Amino acid sequence: MQMPVEFAVAAYRFGHSQVRGLYRINSEVDRLPVFSGSFGTPGIDLVGFSAAPSNFGIDWSRFFSRSGRSETGVQSSYKIDASITNSLSLLPLPVTSAGPANLAKRNLLRSSQLGLPTGQDVARALGVRVLRDDEILIGKATGVATEATPITKLAPSLAGKTPLWA
């Protein structure tokens, strides 16, 4: 049984909004981005692909609560929203050096190449109310109106055809 392409290419992408911009892996190392755009330089980000510096041991209590309750120092993931951290715009390029380094652009290209329906198309097919363009907001899930922007203000060409993952 295969995973539906709509899930693999769109719904699964919601998890990218949960990635933090910076992480503190232990008490010795300052907060670091996941990606910095400088590949092959150990110690400036968490990209991998080379041996980690000796002080990069992970203190898992910074990532998971031992008690199951909120603890000081635990770096919770961000809320699922329509925003991704700048660090995810600095991905390592594939071996071929082709494709954008920006994860959002990669997601948009992938959905276009695979012919995914728009969010509005899926809503119509499900028989639910289609959101107006001004109701489709891109930004942080803080509840503060100024931290989210209607998608067509960012990209007028997406009027009526919002990418499914957004």
Secondary structure as the mmCIF struct_conf table of DSSP 4:
data_model
#
loop_
_struct_conf.conf_type_id
_struct_conf.id
_struct_conf.beg_label_comp_id
_struct_conf.beg_label_asym_id
_struct_conf.beg_label_seq_id
_struct_conf.end_label_comp_id
_struct_conf.end_label_asym_id
_struct_conf.end_label_seq_id
HELX_LH_PP_P HELX_LH_PP_P1 GLN A 2 PRO A 4
HELX_RH_AL_P HELX_RH_AL_P1 VAL A 5 VAL A 9
TURN_TY1_P TURN_TY1_P1 ALA A 10 ALA A 10
HELX_RH_3T_P HELX_RH_3T_P1 ALA A 11 GLN A 18
BEND BEND1 GLY A 21 GLY A 21
STRN STRN1 LEU A 22 TYR A 23
BEND BEND2 ASN A 26 VAL A 29
STRN STRN2 LEU A 32 PRO A 33
BEND BEND3 VAL A 34 VAL A 34
BEND BEND4 GLY A 37 GLY A 37
TURN_TY1_P TURN_TY1_P2 PHE A 39 GLY A 40
TURN_TY1_P TURN_TY1_P3 PRO A 42 GLY A 43
BEND BEND5 ILE A 44 LEU A 46
BEND BEND6 PHE A 49 SER A 50
HELX_LH_PP_P HELX_LH_PP_P2 ALA A 51 PRO A 53
TURN_TY1_P TURN_TY1_P4 SER A 54 ASN A 55
HELX_RH_3T_P HELX_RH_3T_P2 TRP A 60 ARG A 62
TURN_TY1_P TURN_TY1_P5 PHE A 63 PHE A 63
BEND BEND7 PHE A 64 PHE A 64
BEND BEND8 ARG A 66 ARG A 69
TURN_TY1_P TURN_TY1_P6 THR A 72 GLY A 73
HELX_LH_PP_P HELX_LH_PP_P3 SER A 76 LYS A 79
BEND BEND9 ILE A 80 ALA A 82
HELX_RH_3T_P HELX_RH_3T_P3 ASN A 86 SER A 89
BEND BEND10 LEU A 90 LEU A 90
HELX_LH_PP_P HELX_LH_PP_P4 LEU A 91 PRO A 94
TURN_TY1_P TURN_TY1_P7 VAL A 95 THR A 96
BEND BEND11 GLY A 99 GLY A 99
BEND BEND12 ALA A 101 ALA A 101
HELX_RH_AL_P HELX_RH_AL_P2 LEU A 103 GLN A 113
TURN_TY1_P TURN_TY1_P8 LEU A 114 GLY A 115
HELX_LH_PP_P HELX_LH_PP_P5 LEU A 116 PRO A 117
STRN STRN3 THR A 118 THR A 118
HELX_RH_AL_P HELX_RH_AL_P3 GLY A 119 LEU A 126
TURN_TY1_P TURN_TY1_P9 GLY A 127 GLY A 127
HELX_LH_PP_P HELX_LH_PP_P6 ARG A 129 ARG A 132
HELX_RH_3T_P HELX_RH_3T_P4 ASP A 133 GLU A 135
STRN STRN4 LEU A 137 GLY A 139
BEND BEND13 ALA A 141 GLY A 143
HELX_RH_3T_P HELX_RH_3T_P5 ALA A 145 GLU A 147
STRN STRN5 ALA A 148 PRO A 150
HELX_RH_AL_P HELX_RH_AL_P4 ILE A 151 LEU A 154
HELX_RH_3T_P HELX_RH_3T_P6 PRO A 156 LEU A 158
TURN_TY1_P TURN_TY1_P10 ALA A 159 GLY A 160
STRN STRN6 PRO A 163 PRO A 163
TURN_TY1_P TURN_TY1_P11 LEU A 164 TRP A 165
#
